[in-house]
Amino acid sequence: MEPLISIIVPVYQVEDYLARCVESLLSQTYKNLEIILVDDGSPDGCPKICDQYAEKDARIRVIHQENAGLSGARNAGIDRAEGEYLAFVDSDDYVAANFIRTLYDLITETGCAISQCGFSYVQGEPLRSEKSRSYRVYRGESLLEQLYGPEESATRFVVAWNKLYRRELFEKIRYPQGRIHEDEATTYRLFHEGKKLAATDRELYGYYTDHAGSITAVFSEKRLQWLLAHEERILFFNENGYERLLPKAYRKLCDACITFYLRCMDQENEMPELRRKLMEDLKRYLLEGAKWIRKLPLRTRAGYRIFLANPAIFAVLLRKVQK
């Protein structure tokens, strides 16, 4: 018999989308599954929906807990999972019928500890995945470097939910409790432990975008936890011999400070205290990472100097460049 695979689904305020997600998991062509629905204290009809599905299919297990956030829900699922492999699916998303089968076959064919597929931004339509069996294997430092590629590519590598993992990778790793940007704070550690990843471009995961309340739609001080995750990543790189990645790592931090600062300027009250903190953070990163930032292109370094001197002028120049 093929090994048991655990799919962990954090559930919170998604009663309009939960059934679609669960049905896509029950329809998997890979059958030896346990589907763990983690009701994270959802105040709507989700707890009842979870229990109803558990009564219909023995592969479904339900955890009811007080609200602990996405990290807390994933961690609860990891702690209770019995499978040799783990996958994560967000409860407002849905997957192709061959999502697990394709990812499992990639792991068995390549000997990798992690496999990964592409994803589509969807609004409820069926997923259309080409049947190509092509894939690519990334190893060691080259794997971690993918976190600094073009935006869409980097997103594909950093997120938790388009992957299948060997269970042992989570023996010492959990998602940071009470924080957002939990993938940014965790995936690089899993890559380091796993050493190899097999990736296919086949879009087997549907990331649902057509509903209100998306966490990405609102900017707040909590978003600065992204900076914390990347500060931790730089420390990890220094401790584990990934110095070659530090110029890109510091550039991503500095660029994020500027992006967040400009987002503050777009808010109605312009968030002066938060802008002041971001300016201080940027100066600190430029000082701490001076050795590595000197390796960045002159144009990038000049942009940082212009921003420090006058953020408003920088914003005008940026708009011109973008046009």
C-alpha positions in Angstrom: 0.0 0.0 0.0 1.2 3.5 -0.7 2.1 5.6 2.3 -0.4 7.7 4.2 -0.3 11.4 3.3 -1.8 14.0 5.7 -3.4 17.2 4.3 -3.7 19.9 6.9 -6.4 22.5 6.3 -6.6 25.5 8.7 -10.3 26.7 8.8 -11.5 30.1 9.9 -14.5 32.1 8.6 -14.7 30.4 5.2 -18.1 28.8 5.3 -18.9 30.0 1.7 -15.7 28.2 0.4 -15.0 25.3 2.7 -17.1 22.7 0.9 -15.4 23.4 -2.4 -12.0 23.0 -0.8 -12.9 19.7 1.0 -14.6 18.3 -2.1 -11.4 18.9 -4.1 -9.4 17.0 -1.5 -11.9 14.1 -1.4 -11.6 13.8 -5.2 -7.9 13.2 -5.2 -6.7 10.4 -7.4 -4.2 9.5 -4.5 -6.5 7.7 -2.0 -4.5 6.9 1.1 -5.1 10.3 2.8 -6.0 11.8 6.1 -7.5 15.2 5.8 -7.2 17.2 9.0 -9.6 20.1 9.2 -8.4 22.5 12.0 -11.3 24.6 13.1 -9.4 27.6 14.5 -12.2 28.9 16.7 -14.2 29.9 13.6 -17.3 31.9 14.7 -19.4 31.0 11.6 -20.8 27.7 10.3 -17.4 26.2 9.6 -17.2 24.0 12.8 -20.5 22.3 11.8 -19.4 21.8 8.2 -16.2 20.2 9.4 -18.1 17.8 11.6 -20.5 16.9 8.8 -17.7 16.0 6.5 -16.1 13.9 9.2 -19.3 11.9 9.5 -19.4 11.3 5.7 -15.8 10.2 5.1 -13.5 8.3 7.6 -10.4 10.0 6.1 -11.4 13.3 7.6 -10.4 14.2 11.1 -11.4 17.4 12.8 -9.6 19.5 15.4 -11.6 22.2 17.2 -9.4 24.7 19.1 -9.5 28.3 20.3 -8.3 30.8 17.7 -4.5 30.6 17.4 -4.0 32.1 13.9 -2.8 30.3 10.8 0.5 29.3 12.3 -1.2 27.8 15.4 -3.7 25.9 13.2 -1.0 24.5 11.0 1.1 23.5 14.0 -1.9 21.7 15.6 -2.3 19.7 12.4 1.4 18.8 12.2 1.3 17.6 15.9 -1.7 15.3 15.2 -0.8 14.1 11.7 0.0 10.4 11.2 1.1 10.5 7.6 4.6 9.9 6.2 4.1 13.1 4.1 2.4 16.4 4.9 0.7 18.9 2.6 -1.1 22.2 3.5 -4.1 23.6 1.7 -5.8 26.9 2.7 -9.5 26.4 3.2 -10.7 29.0 0.7 -8.5 27.5 -2.0 -8.9 24.3 -4.0 -6.7 21.8 -5.9 -6.7 19.7 -9.0 -7.6 16.0 -8.7 -4.0 15.0 -9.3 -2.4 17.5 -6.9 -1.2 14.9 -4.4 -0.5 12.2 -6.9 1.8 14.4 -8.9 3.6 15.7 -5.9 4.1 12.2 -4.4 5.4 10.8 -7.7 7.9 13.7 -8.0 9.3 12.8 -4.5 9.5 9.1 -5.3 11.1 9.6 -8.7 13.7 12.1 -7.6 14.4 11.2 -3.9 13.8 14.8 -2.9 12.4 15.6 0.5 10.0 18.3 -0.9 8.0 18.6 -4.1 6.3 21.6 -5.5 3.8 22.6 -8.2 2.7 25.8 -9.8 -0.5 27.7 -8.9 -3.2 29.8 -10.5 -5.0 32.8 -9.1 -8.6 31.7 -9.5 -12.1 32.9 -8.9 -13.9 29.6 -8.8 -13.3 28.2 -12.3 -11.9 24.7 -12.8 -8.2 24.3 -12.8 -6.7 23.5 -16.2 -3.4 21.8 -15.8 -1.2 20.6 -18.8 -0.1 17.0 -18.6 3.6 17.6 -19.0 5.8 15.5 -16.8 8.8 17.8 -16.9 10.3 18.9 -13.7 13.4 20.5 -12.3 15.5 19.6 -9.2 17.0 22.4 -7.0 19.7 21.7 -4.4 21.3 23.4 -1.5 22.2 27.0 -2.0 20.6 27.1 -5.4 17.3 26.1 -3.8 17.5 28.9 -1.3 18.4 31.3 -4.0 15.0 30.7 -5.6 13.5 32.8 -2.8 15.0 35.8 -4.4 13.9 35.3 -8.0 11.2 37.3 -9.9 8.1 38.0 -7.7 5.8 35.2 -9.1 8.6 32.7 -9.1 9.7 33.6 -5.5 6.1 33.4 -4.3 5.8 29.9 -5.8 8.9 28.8 -3.7 8.2 30.5 -0.4 4.5 29.6 0.2 3.7 26.4 2.2 0.6 25.3 0.3 1.8 24.1 -3.1 4.1 21.5 -1.7 4.4 18.0 -0.3 7.0 17.4 2.5 8.5 14.4 4.1 7.2 14.3 7.7 10.6 14.3 9.3 11.4 17.8 8.1 9.0 19.0 10.8 10.7 17.2 13.7 12.2 20.5 14.9 10.4 23.1 12.8 7.1 24.7 13.5 5.4 27.9 12.1 5.9 31.0 14.4 2.9 31.3 16.7 1.0 34.5 16.6 2.8 36.0 13.6 1.8 36.6 10.0 4.2 36.0 7.1 4.7 32.6 8.6 5.9 31.1 5.3 8.6 33.7 5.0 9.8 32.7 8.5 9.8 29.0 7.9 10.2 27.8 4.3 13.9 28.6 4.1 14.5 26.3 7.2 12.6 23.5 5.5 14.7 24.0 2.4 17.9 23.8 4.4 16.8 20.6 6.2 15.4 19.0 3.0 18.4 19.9 0.8 16.6 19.0 -2.5 13.3 20.1 -4.0 11.6 18.8 -7.2 9.4 21.4 -8.9 6.9 21.2 -11.8 5.3 24.2 -13.4 2.0 22.4 -13.7 -0.6 24.6 -12.0 -2.4 22.1 -9.7 -3.3 24.6 -6.9 -6.0 27.2 -7.1 -5.3 30.3 -5.0 -8.8 31.9 -4.6 -8.8 35.7 -4.9 -12.4 36.8 -5.4 -13.6 37.5 -1.9 -13.4 40.4 0.6 -11.2 40.6 3.6 -7.9 39.4 2.1 -5.1 40.1 4.5 -3.0 41.4 1.6 -5.5 44.2 0.9 -4.8 46.2 4.1 -1.5 47.7 5.3 -0.9 47.8 9.0 2.0 47.8 11.5 1.6 44.0 11.8 2.9 43.8 8.2 6.4 44.7 9.6 6.6 41.1 10.8 7.8 40.4 7.2 10.9 42.4 8.1 11.4 40.3 11.2 11.2 37.1 9.2 13.9 38.3 6.8 16.1 39.5 9.6 16.0 36.0 11.0 16.7 34.6 7.6 19.9 36.7 7.3 21.0 35.5 10.7 20.4 31.9 9.6 22.4 32.5 6.4 25.3 33.8 8.3 25.2 30.8 10.7 24.9 28.2 8.0 27.3 29.3 5.3 25.0 31.0 2.8 27.0 34.2 2.6 26.7 34.4 -1.2 23.0 35.0 -0.8 23.4 38.0 1.6 23.5 40.8 -1.0 20.1 39.6 -2.3 18.8 39.1 1.2 19.8 42.7 2.3 18.4 44.1 -0.9 15.1 42.5 -0.3 15.0 43.9 3.2 15.9 47.5 2.1 13.5 47.4 -0.8 10.7 46.3 1.6 11.4 49.2 3.9 10.9 51.6 1.0 7.8 49.8 -0.3 6.2 49.8 3.2 7.1 53.5 3.7 5.4 54.4 0.4 2.4 52.4 1.4 2.2 54.4 4.6 2.2 57.6 2.5 -0.8 56.3 0.6 -2.8 55.9 3.8 -5.2 58.6 4.9 -3.2 59.6 8.0 0.2 58.8 6.3 1.2 56.9 9.5 4.1 59.2 10.6 5.3 57.0 13.5 5.5 53.9 11.3 7.3 55.8 8.6 9.8 57.0 11.1 10.5 53.5 12.2 10.9 52.2 8.7 13.4 54.9 7.9 15.4 53.9 11.0 15.2 50.3 10.0 16.4 51.1 6.5 19.4 53.0 7.9 20.2 50.1 10.2 20.1 47.5 7.4 22.3 49.7 5.2 24.8 49.9 8.0 24.7 46.3 9.1 24.8 45.0 5.6 27.3 47.5 4.1 29.7 44.8 3.2 27.1 43.0 1.1 25.2 46.0 -0.2 28.4 47.3 -1.8 28.0 44.3 -4.2 24.7 45.6 -5.4 24.4 47.6 -8.7 25.3 51.3 -8.5 21.8 52.2 -9.6 20.3 50.4 -6.6 22.6 52.0 -4.1 22.0 55.4 -5.6 18.3 54.8 -5.2 18.8 54.2 -1.5 20.7 57.4 -1.1 18.0 59.4 -2.9 15.3 57.8 -0.7 17.1 58.7 2.5 17.6 62.2 1.4 14.0 62.8 0.2 11.4 60.0 0.0 8.9 62.3 -1.9 11.4 62.9 -4.7 12.2 59.2 -4.8 8.5 58.4 -5.1 8.2 60.8 -8.1 11.3 59.2 -9.8 10.0 55.7 -9.1 6.7 56.5 -10.8 8.5 57.8 -13.9 10.7 54.7 -14.1 7.7 52.4 -13.7 5.9 54.2 -16.6 
